[in-house]
């Protein structure tokens, strides 16, 4: 996901809107802090990403974005209890 400043947004608005319409998500920043997001109007419920949840204020994104993606991803469903998930990951 690309991050751009307000100045760059103004200069390239038409191209950025086309990219957003094609499904790409673009974060707009002011002084390096994310303040807005350009992207498709709605994602399907089963296609929600961390960025979607953060944009809706449902989660707080990690402060450090320079960490690599995890090797293992555990799927979670609505209503999943975290203690059961941790137990499953630990193999107990």
GUKETOR-409046 format. One record per residue (C-alpha): residue in one letter; x, y, z. Coordinates in steps of 0.25 Angstrom, whole numbers, padded with zeros to 4 digits, always signed. Each point is the difference from the previous one (the first is absolute). Example, Ala and Ser with C-alpha at 12.3 -4.5 7.8 and 13.67 -1.06 7.14 Angstrom:
2
a+0049-0018+0031
s+0006+0014-0002
END
This chain:
92
x+0000+0000+0000
x+0006+0013-0004
x+0000+0012+0009
x+0000+0014-0006
x+0000+0014+0005
x-0011+0011-0002
x+0009+0008-0010
x+0002-0013-0008
x-0015-0003+0001
x-0003+0014-0006
x+0010-0002-0011
x-0004-0014-0005
x-0015+0000+0005
x-0006-0005-0013
x+0010-0012-0002
x-0001-0004+0015
x-0015+0000-0001
x+0000-0009-0012
x+0010-0010+0008
x-0009+0000+0012
x-0012-0003-0010
x+0008-0012-0005
x+0001-0005+0014
x+0013+0005+0006
x+0000+0007+0013
x+0008+0013+0002
x+0002+0006+0014
x+0001+0015+0001
x+0009+0006+0010
x+0002+0014+0006
x+0014+0002+0007
x+0002-0015-0002
x-0013-0004+0008
x-0011-0008-0007
x-0013+0008-0001
x-0008-0005-0012
x-0001-0012-0009
x-0003-0001-0015
x-0005-0013-0005
x-0012-0008-0005
x-0013+0004+0006
x-0003-0013+0007
x+0008-0013+0002
x-0008-0013+0002
x-0001-0004+0014
x+0008-0012-0002
x+0011+0009-0007
x+0002+0009+0012
x+0015+0004+0002
x+0007+0005+0012
x+0000+0014-0007
x-0015-0001-0002
x-0001-0003+0015
x+0009+0011+0004
x-0007+0010-0009
x-0013-0003+0007
x+0007+0002+0013
x-0003-0015+0005
x+0015-0003+0002
x+0012+0009+0002
x+0011-0004-0010
x+0014-0003+0004
x+0009+0011+0003
x+0012-0006-0007
x-0003-0003-0015
x+0014-0005-0003
x-0002-0014+0006
x-0001-0012-0010
x-0013-0007-0002
x-0001-0012+0008
x+0003-0014-0006
x-0013-0006+0005
x-0014+0006+0000
x-0011-0006+0009
x-0014+0003-0006
x-0010+0005+0010
x-0015+0000-0001
x-0010+0009+0007
x-0002-0004+0014
x+0013-0008+0001
x+0005+0000+0014
x+0015+0005+0001
x+0003-0010+0011
x-0004-0012-0009
x+0008+0006-0012
x+0012+0002+0009
x-0002-0015+0005
x-0001-0005-0014
x+0013+0008-0005
x+0008-0006+0012
x-0005-0014-0003
x-0007-0003+0013
END
